[in-house]
Amino acid sequence: MRSFIQSAIQSALQSDYRRGSNVETGFCGPGLMGAPMIRHLLRAGHSVHVWNRTRAKAEALQADGAQVVDTPRELVGRCDAVLLCVADAAAVEQTVFGPAGLLDGAAATPRRLRWIVDHSSIPPAATRALARRAAELSIGWVDAPVSGGVGGATAGMLAIMAGGAASDIAAVRPLLDAYAARVTHMGEAGAGQTAKLCNQAIVTATVAAIAEAVSLAQRSGIDAAKLTEALAGGWADSVLLQTFVPRMTQSGQPPIGALRTFQKDVDTVAATAYETGTPMPVASTVQQLLRLGAAMGLADADFSAFIDILQTPRDAPRGPGG
């Protein structure tokens, strides 16, 4: 019966999306990533009901057409799907199962909600446990961490690594397509989070290596800002190189995320590596760099603060010809 109901609602969602009609959607966590995702949903013609622990961040989206609710629990009777983009596993559990959460007392309460899509980056084991609890209430759970940063969210070009039942992912796909360039189904619940850990292992190691290269260039007396041009098109070139060299060589750049987020993810990488017996010496070194950054008071600094951990000035004097 549940599969029949899911198929019927999925068809309705997809039909509504093609017509540009409203799909009632909830979103918890309109932060640096969540806010542009919500705007894309609204532009695609969906009604979006927004909750945030800090209400002002939700209210900032009212001008775009979002409706603000006081608790996640209010979304259950209004929305077919609720999307989450919050800080960590504790925040996800609190938003879903805590007091006034989405599924607080859900067993005894009529509800419209059918799917929860978690864009947060949390441990795979935590995701599997949350998905089992939701399944007991006939709620489909999709773990759908994203990659692409604030720029990707703003452009609507995020990459989503999804875990969960294929039917659940297909049902919410019209919503994800509003802000994602690609959605890849990686497997059952938790598989999307594992793919995100692989992503973060690569990203954090690369950003750390870029910081070392910038530091080496500046301490050697050459203009580190020219690395983007000098290395363009070669094996060292990447979106990360083109993004972070300017951020590491110039002051006053707007933040795109905090080092504490990298530290949370790399700590999860290390824990998962331990659980699976996977040797990850590079990730372990990055983990120690991030812990050093936190000890230096840089936990809330921008991702580019790897360069500050290495104690290299961002606006160092240019070398000859600079």
C-alpha positions, -999 to 999 in steps of 0.1 A, spaced: 0 0 0 28 24 9 45 19 -25 12 26 -42 7 58 -23 43 68 -29 39 62 -67 8 83 -68 23 112 -49 55 110 -69 35 113 -101 17 143 -87 49 159 -76 66 154 -110 35 167 -128 32 197 -106 69 205 -112 65 203 -149 35 227 -148 53 251 -125 26 245 -98 32 246 -61 47 216 -43 43 222 -6 79 219 8 94 225 41 130 236 47 149 236 80 182 254 81 184 285 58 221 292 63 248 300 38 239 270 17 202 266 26 191 302 17 200 300 -20 186 265 -23 153 278 -9 153 307 -34 157 282 -63 128 262 -50 106 293 -49 117 304 -84 107 269 -96 72 275 -84 72 256 -52 57 268 -19 84 267 8 77 268 45 109 277 64 120 270 100 153 280 116 164 280 152 174 317 146 141 330 133 156 361 117 174 339 91 141 324 81 123 358 80 150 371 57 135 349 30 100 362 33 107 388 7 114 360 -17 81 344 -10 89 319 18 65 313 46 80 311 81 69 286 108 76 286 145 85 250 149 95 221 126 63 203 139 42 227 119 56 214 87 42 179 91 6 188 82 15 213 55 43 196 34 48 164 14 86 167 18 109 185 43 145 193 35 171 197 62 204 216 60 217 219 96 250 218 114 255 182 125 239 149 135 227 162 169 209 191 151 193 167 126 180 144 154 167 174 174 149 189 144 133 156 135 127 138 168 132 164 195 105 184 212 83 202 186 104 183 160 90 170 127 81 135 141 77 144 177 45 125 187 40 116 150 26 81 157 -6 96 171 -9 126 149 -23 129 113 3 141 89 9 149 53 47 144 54 60 116 33 97 123 28 126 138 47 157 148 27 188 155 47 213 178 30 234 180 62 268 163 64 266 137 92 281 103 100 267 74 78 259 54 109 238 82 124 219 85 91 211 48 90 198 50 126 176 80 118 163 65 86 152 33 105 133 54 130 116 74 102 107 41 84 89 29 114 65 59 109 63 52 71 85 82 63 111 78 35 145 91 44 170 104 17 205 114 28 215 139 2 247 158 12 258 184 -14 290 196 -29 297 228 -47 298 253 -19 279 286 -17 288 294 -53 272 261 -65 241 267 -43 237 302 -56 241 291 -92 218 261 -87 246 238 -98 252 216 -67 262 180 -69 241 157 -47 252 123 -34 221 105 -25 214 75 -3 180 58 3 154 38 -16 153 45 -53 116 52 -52 121 79 -25 148 96 -44 127 96 -76 98 111 -56 118 141 -44 139 145 -75 118 173 -89 127 193 -58 164 185 -59 166 194 -96 157 230 -86 192 236 -73 213 206 -84 231 200 -116 236 163 -108 220 138 -84 238 105 -81 221 76 -62 250 59 -43 230 32 -26 209 26 5 206 50 35 240 63 46 256 58 12 253 95 3 270 104 35 298 80 28 303 96 -7 303 130 10 331 119 33 352 109 3 345 143 -12 356 161 20 387 140 23 397 152 -12 386 188 -7 402 194 27 435 178 16 435 199 -15 428 231 2 456 224 28 480 217 -1 470 249 -18 477 268 14 512 252 16 519 261 -20 508 297 -14 529 299 17 559 284 -2 555 310 -30 552 339 -7 581 329 15 602 324 -17 596 359 -27 573 353 -57 537 366 -62 515 338 -50 485 354 -65 499 345 -100 496 308 -92 461 307 -106 474 319 -140 507 300 -139 490 267 -131 459 271 -152 453 241 -175 480 220 -158 475 190 -135 475 212 -104 446 234 -118 412 229 -103 381 248 -91 396 247 -56 429 263 -68 411 290 -87 388 297 -57 413 295 -28 445 312 -42 427 345 -44 411 340 -10 445 331 5 463 361 -10 438 389 -5 420 401 26 384 411 29 368 382 10 333 373 21 332 340 40 320 308 23 321 285 53 338 280 87 368 259 94 348 242 122 327 226 94 358 211 78 369 199 112 336 182 119 337 164 85 374 154 88 367 141 123 339 120 108 363 108 80 388 97 107 361 79 127 348 61 96 383 52 86 389 36 120 356 17 118 364 3 83 401 -2 89 410 22 61 445 38 63 442 76 56 475 92 66 468 124 46 434 129 62 450 124 96 475 152 89 447 175 78 428 166 109 457 178 131 461 210 110 424 218 117 428 210 154 457 234 155 436 260 138 409 256 164 435 260 192 447 292 175 411 305 177 403 300 140 374 276 142 350 302 130 373 316 103 367 311 66 378 279 49 408 298 35 422 301 70 444 272 64 468 299 53 466 315 87 473 282 104 506 283 85 511 319 97 516 333 62 503 369 57 475 371 31 488 404 17 525 396 17 548 418 -3 549 409 -39 581 394 -53 601 408 -83 578 417 -112 547 414 -89 
